[in-house]
């Protein structure tokens, strides 16, 4: 493989290892993501794209094969090192948003900052600036309980950006949005790429994988990368 910012080589992930119900969610996948790529992992539910995304983001370990992030093999690193990598390199946008109910928008955005040496006052200023860019200033001190789906999505994006990550990972980010809000989300992702971010999205939504800004599409079927297509 080439010298991508993320490289997976012959990566497999099995669940219930060694049991009669052992299942491979990802099988022998080899792929690469270059710096500033806009990559989509596409495929139906159960195709393995979410599992592959979690492996790329150091949220799970491969059963076999290797994954390197910025030239560093992360396949078997101790959890304390993976935590540092997740905090400093990746920004995560989850399908269910994973916002903490009862807390404000600003409080949710600041969660990835803890624990760190960054002063809360400095982090709050940065969070407010991010929320302003996303059109969420008026909702900053509102409880997330009362937000619309689109506002929850923007809060989740702001949270993903608070530590200024190089790589944005999004798992089915438009699953709970209508077509208009899905297009708004993709516009935000295009803007992040224009600012130098690397974006990787797992999705079965045509609004996502048919976007003209996509530089690479990896089609997943039954845990296998059936095709890898570069558009740039």
N, C-alpha and C positions, 0 to 999 in steps of 0.2 A: 504493500500500500504506500501511497504518497505521504508526505509530511503534513497531514491535516492537523487542525487544532484538536480534532477528535478522531481517533482511529480505532475501529473495532475489527479484530481479526479472529475469524472462526469462533465467534461468541455463541454460546448456548446457555440457556437458563432452564433448569428443571425444578419442578415443585414436587413435594412428597418423594424426595430422592430415595431410591431403594425399596419403595413400597409397591404393592400391586397397582395402586392408582397413580404411579409416577407419570407426570405429564411434562412435556417440553413446550414451554411457551415461546421460546426462541431457539432456533436450531441453526448452528453453523453460519451465522451472519458475519459477513465481511463488508465494511463500508467505511467511508471517510467523509468528514465535514471540514471544509476549509474555513479559514478565518473570513468573517463577514459574509458567509453563505446564508441563504434563506432556504432551509431544507424542510421538506414535509415528509413525514412517515405516514403513508396513506394505506387504507385497507379497512375492511369491515370489523365489527366487534369480534374479539377473539382471535384476531390475526397476529397478535404479538407486538403491535406497535407501541402500546403503553408500556409493556415490559421492557422493550428495547430502549425506550425513552428513559425509564427509571435506571437502567444499567448505565446509559450514557451519563446521566446526572449523578452517579454515585449514590443513588438511593437503594440500590440492590447490587449484589455481587454476582458475576457470571459463574455458572457451574464449571464451564471450561472456556478456553480462549482468553484473549487479552483485550483490554481497553486502555488506551492512552489518552490523557487529557493534557494538551500543551506539552507533549513529549514525555510525560510522566506516566508510567504504568500504574494504574489505580486499582487493578484487578484484585489485589490481595492486601491492600494497605489496611492498617488498623483503623478502627472507627474514628479515633480522635483526629486522624489525618484527613479522613473523608469528610468529617464535619467542617474542617477548615476549608477544604476545597469547595464544598457546597456553598459555604458562606461567601467566599471570596471570588469565585469564578462564575457560579450559576445563579440565575434568578428564575424562580419557579412560578408558573401560573397553572393552578390545578382546575380540573373539570368542575368540581363542586365549589370552587373559590376558596374554601377552607378559611373563611373569615371567622373571628371569634365573636360570637354574639354577645351583646351587652357592652361591648367596647366601641369607642368611636372610630371613625375612619382613620384619623391621625394615629390613634393608638395601634390599630391593626397594621398600618404601614410601617410603624417603628419596630415591630416585633423582631425582624431579622437582625436588628442592630445589637440586641442583647445576646450574650454578654460581649462587650467590646470596650475598647478604650475611648471610643468616640463619646464626647459629651452629649447629653440628652438635648441640650439647648441647640447645639450645632446640628444634630440629627433632625430636630424638629424643623429647623429652618430649611434644611435640604428637602425634607418630606413635603413641606408646604409648597416649595418650588415645583416639585414633581407633580403634586396634585393640581397646581395651577396650570401646568402644561397639559394636563389631562382634563381640564375643565371641571375640576372637583373642588375648587376653593370654597364654594358656598356650602358644601357638604362636609367639610373637614372635621367639624366638631359634632356631627350627627352620629347617632348610634347606627351601626351597620344593619341593625334589625329592620330599619325602615327604608332601606335603599331598594331601588329598582334593580332588575337583573343587569342592565348596562352599567349602573353605578357600582354595583358589587364587582363587576368585571374590571372597571377602571381602578377601583381600590386594590384589587388583587394585582393589577399591573404595577401600580405605584409601589406596592410592597415588594414586588419582584425587583424593582429598580433601585431600592433604597441603598443597597451596598455597591451600586455602580458595577454590576457584573458584566463580564465580557460576553457571556452566553445566556440567552433567554430560552428556557424550555417551557413549552405549553402543551398540556394534555387535554385534548378535545375542548379547547377554550370557547368554542361557539356552540357547544351542545345545548345550552339553555338560553340561547339568544335567537331572536328572529333574524331574518335575512339582512335587514337594514343595520342592526347592531353588529351583526357578524362582519359586514363590510366596514363598519367603523373600526372594529377591532383590527382587521387586516390593514387598514390605513395607518393605525398606530404602529403595527409591526413593521410596515414599510418605512415609517419614519425612524424607528429604532435602528433598522439596518442602515439607513442613510447616515445615522450618527456613528456608525462603526460597529454596532453589535452584531453578533452571530445569532441567528434565530433558528430554532428547531421546533416544529409543531407536529404532534401526532393528531391526526384528524381523518374522519371519513366524510367531512363536509366539502362538497364541491366549491363552495365559496372560498374555502381555504386552498385546496390543492389545484384549483383552476386559476388562481390569481397569477397575473402576468409577472409579478415580482419574484416568483419562486425560481430559485437557481438550481434546485435539485429535488427530485421526487424519488422516494424509495417506497416501492409497493410491497406491502407485507401480506402474505397469505399463509395461514397455518404455521406461523412462526418462522417462515422462510422469507428472505428478501428475494421476491420473484423477479424484480427488475429495478435497476437504478438508472435514472435518466437525468442527465445534466442539461440545462437550458442555457447556460452561460459558459 
